[in-house]
C-alpha cells in the first residue's frame, strides 16, 4: 500500500486536515505521496506531524509562527525523549524538517 492509498483510508489524516494545521497537513501528505512512501512511513510521518503540532501548540505558539527554527527545536526536544532503534530512525524527521522549511508552500495544490 502506498502513501496515496493509505491517506484515503487514514483516520489520523482526516483528523489532521480538519484541524487548525489542516493546510499544512495537506501539503505534507501531498509531498509524502509525491515521494512514493509506503504505508508505514506515511503513518509514521503523519504521527510525527501530529506530535509537532501538539508540541507547537503546547508551547503557546500560533499557527502563523511555525518555522524551520520551531521544527528544529521540536526535533531536538523529541530526540532527548525518543529511543532510536535499528540504526537510523524513520524517514520522518528528515522529511519533516525539509517539508516545514520555508513555511510549507501552501500555494501548491494538495493531494
N, C-alpha and C positions, 0 to 999 in steps of 0.2 A: 504494500500500500504506500503510495507516495504522499507528499505533503498536501496536494490538492484534494485527493480522496479523503485524507484524514480531516482536513479543515471542514469539509462538507458535513461530517458526522460529529465533530468535536463540540461537546458541551462547554468546555473551557473556552474555546474560541468564540462561541456565541456570547458567553458572559463578558469576555474582554471587549468585543466590538460594540456591545451595548452600554459600556461604562464610559466614564469621563475620558479615558485614554483610547477610546474606540478608533479614532482616526489613525493613531499610531499603531494600534494592533492590526488594522487592515493593511497598512503599508508593510509592517513587519511580516505578516503572514504572506503577503504577495511576494516578498523577497525570498521567503523560505520556499515557496512554490517555484519561483524562478531558478533557485539554486538546485532544485531537484532532490531535496532531502526526503528521507523516508519518514515513516510514521513515528518511530521512537525519537528521532532527533527533532522532529517538528513538535511533538508533545513536550519534550524537554525544553525546547526553546521558548514555547509559549508559557511554560511553568516559570521559567526564568524571567520572562517579561512580566508575568503577574507578580513575582517577587520584587522586581524593580519598581513596579507601580506601587505596591504596598509600602515598600521602604521609602519611596519618594514622598508619598502622601503622609506616611507616619512621621517623617522628619519635618513636616509643616511646609513643604514646598507646593507651589501651584503648578498646574499643568503647563503653563507657558514657561516655567522655569527649567523644564527638562533640557539638559545639555549634556555634551560629552563629558564634562567635568563631573556631573552628577552620576553618570553611568560608571565612570572610573572609580569614584568613591564608593558606589554600591558594590562593584566587583571586589574592591579591596576589603570592604566590610564583610562581604559574603565569604571571601576566601579564608578569613580568620575563623569562620564558624562552619566551614564545609570541608568534609574529609574527602580528599582526592583519592580515587581508586582506579586501578587498572591504567596507570600511566596518565596520559592527557585526559582531562575530564571530558565532558561532552563538547560538541561543536558550538554550543550555545554562547559561552562567554565571548569568544572572539566575534561571533556573528552579532551579538547584542551590541557590542562596542562599535562595530562597523556600521550597523544599521542606525543606531541612535546618533552617531556622529552627524554633524551638520543638521541637527534637529529634525531628522526624518523628513525628507522631501515629500510632503503630503499632497503636492500637486500631481504626483504620479498616480495614474489610475490604479485602483486596488483590485485584487482578485476576489 
